[in-house]
Amino acid sequence: MAGQADDQARKAAKYGEADVSVGAGGETHQVAGGQCPVMTTQQGIPVSDDQNSLKVGARGPTLLEDFHFREKMFHFDHERIPERVVHARGFGAHGYFETYEPLTDLTRADLFQRKGEKTPAFVRFSTVAGNKGSADLARDVRGFAVKFYTKEGNWDLVGNNIPVFFIQDAMKFPDMVHAVKQEPDRGFPQAASAHDNFWDFISLSPESMHMIMWVMSDRALPRSFRFMEGFGVHTFRLVNAEGKSTFVKFHWKPKQGLQSVVWNEAVKINGADPDFHRRDLWDAIQAGDFPEWELGLQVFDEAFAEKFAFDVLDATKLIPEEEVPIRPVGRLVLDRTVDNFFAETEQVAFCTQNVVPGVDFSDDPLLQGRNFSYLDTQLKRLGSPNFTHIPINAPQCPMHTFQQDGHMAMRNPKGRVNYEPNSWGVGPRESPDKGFRTYPAPVEGPKLRARPETFSDHYSQARQFYISQTDIEKAHIANAITFELSKVETPAIRSRVVAHLLNIDKGLAETVARQIRLKEMPKPADALKPTRQDLPPSKALSIVQNGPKSFAGRKVGALVTDGVDAGVLDALAAALKAEGVTLKLVAPEVGGVKDSAGAWRDAHEKLEGGPSVLFDAVAILPSKDGAALLAGLPAARDFVADAVAHRKFLGYVADAMPLFEKAGVAAALDEGFVPLKAAADAQAFVAACRKVRFWDRAGAER
Ligand code: HDE
């Protein structure tokens, strides 16, 4: 635990941990529960009574001179800062990035110069549309924002878990965000794209069709942040010490594998645990199961950009991995939860403009617009140009500027000199060698408000994404669009969406049209360019084809009652532990159960609070009497029926059959049901679980 102590000391040093509750010279006094510091006001004045405001007589009016009350209330009244307009709901963690090999051929970026270099990093994952208090499992894009604290300044790679975006030009961002967020008159729906305004905008913006396929796929329902990819989306530049530039796209690949939940599960998880994703990340890091992603680069030159079928500056397009393979260059490990959510996760200020020497922008018009928006946003949210003085935003390398003053300035220079040039011989100076130098890309042309013709194919990659999916994933896309359009009240909008789908895949359009009972099939939408039929499927675009290799990092819920077979439970626990899986006991009462050997087993969840949607697989382990009891409980029947409908693997003991009968699943025990009779069966159960879902089982999809 020495490491942990070091960690604490380091944090204390870094965050200037002057415990605000210690005042009055750090005096302590004995109270019930221990020796505690004396409470003070913000001015350090010891407080005698924190229970009662100062009044005239016990029943009289409160006095204005009660400075302790006034300060306490004043501070409370100002606790909130504006939430992010988008990505308001998020969750962050600390970690590091480790460079595999020097990338000196590609970039002079300091963090890529030395093998094994560890660069501190902070990551914030988020949903986009919902407000701060919304549920984690909304159908939505996820933000994947990484701040690298490099030795040459902070580099923010502010990405998403989807490699393309809705729009091509930043000019449309406010419209797109207005359309997806709650409608302005009614203030709902929150964190849901299933409403008229969103689909109205989308159906009038064919450029969004590729992104729509991703958002309607299971990518928008990640099992947790740990099981999703990240993408820088735009084309960026890397520039080496000789000034040579290469184009690059950034990818994060989760070591845990890809995994999503199904829609019916997402809806139920949002009720059972709206904090499902943040809790998952917190729990994993606290348990020492540090999630990890590999950073991969797709590197290409001008010649490739010229011959590629689409414009590399168009953020609604990706470059298939089959065309430009991904080169792994390092790993990101998240190994520390935050000490304070507000100080770190809420106040972290990502800016796409934060690049370091060796990384540069491309002319992607979306990226160019972002470079304005993020800095502007931070001033609004954090209230001062000094937001870089907040520890989470401060670089962890020396910095020297002549910028001064402003609200809450925490780094105040000493001495007389606050300008340059000066003849005092003090203060920082620019460095043509070490300093960031913009890649001198030649640009010329008339000033125009126009979209390049090379941005005008809106359907070909949408089709490529669709045909790259397995059948079950295709069905999920069709069902998602069906669900969303069923919430759209205006029939003309539904029809317009189907008109676009006809340009993507006729079968998909027909399925959706049937499932929403469209009276008349529309004509395909007018297309600037016909959909290319020659783009081959890309395996990398499917989740199911990129599943995990092991079941590690997952959670199994065991439904237990008094009399649970101690041998079976122990064997299961051992097999899961060996695989790196967490076992949670779900029991009729939270106090726990007595096993067959008479030993007490503490439960983690009461049945009604621990539905099977919270687990990746389940084990149904009641005793004979227990099964009879559970069969009468709706929550127990749902536990089983949902696990089956969501195509999870179920380990079970023979005594569970009466419950299976009542849950309506007894007649069809398929290979996804693994009997647990002897210890060896636990291994078979774990082996089955590595597939995560038993997709061959008929599920809830139509
Ligand atoms: Fe953002 N985006 N965005 N965005 N974005 C914000 O910045 C914006 C875009 C992304 O965890 C805001 O600090 C514009 C693409 C993430 O704190 C704001 C455009 C991608 C986060 C903003 C885009 C992203 C944001 C709101 C179109 C993926 C959360 C609060 C030109 C590559 C970062 C804030 C965090 C946040 C503007 C499009 C990712 C308003 C103008 C494309 C992960 O500045």
Boltz pocket constraint, residues with backbone or C-beta under 6 A from the ligand:
constraints:
  - pocket:
      binder: B
      contacts: [[A, 84], [A, 85], [A, 86], [A, 87], [A, 90], [A, 124], [A, 125], [A, 126], [A, 142], [A, 143], [A, 144], [A, 145], [A, 158], [A, 159], [A, 160], [A, 162], [A, 165], [A, 169], [A, 170], [A, 171], [A, 173], [A, 231], [A, 232], [A, 233], [A, 234], [A, 315], [A, 345], [A, 348], [A, 349], [A, 350], [A, 365], [A, 366], [A, 367], [A, 369], [A, 370], [A, 373], [A, 374], [A, 375], [A, 377], [A, 378]]
      max_distance: 6.0
